């Protein structure tokens, strides 16, 4: 994979990460300062796991 392809993939990973951040913010704003329900907590956990995976992929990409 050349540097241009790596750059495009890295950009794609960042966009996905930003999208997940937006989804997390939406869920947190739904609670409006109240405690999150179990469904919201589960969704947040899943989204955070997905973000971690994207970060892992980005780090791996930059180290290759």
C-alpha positions, 0 to 999 in steps of 0.5 A: 500500500502506497502513502496515498492509499494509506492517507485515504484509509486514514482519512476514512478511519477518522471520518468513521471515528468522528461519526461515532463521536457524534452518535455518542454525543447524541445518546448523551444529550438524550439523557439531558443530565439524567442517568442513562438507561441500560439500552443507552449504556449498552449502545455507548459501550458498543460505540466506544468499542468501535472507536477503540477498534478504529484507533487500533487500525489507524495506529497499525496503518501508521506503523506499517 
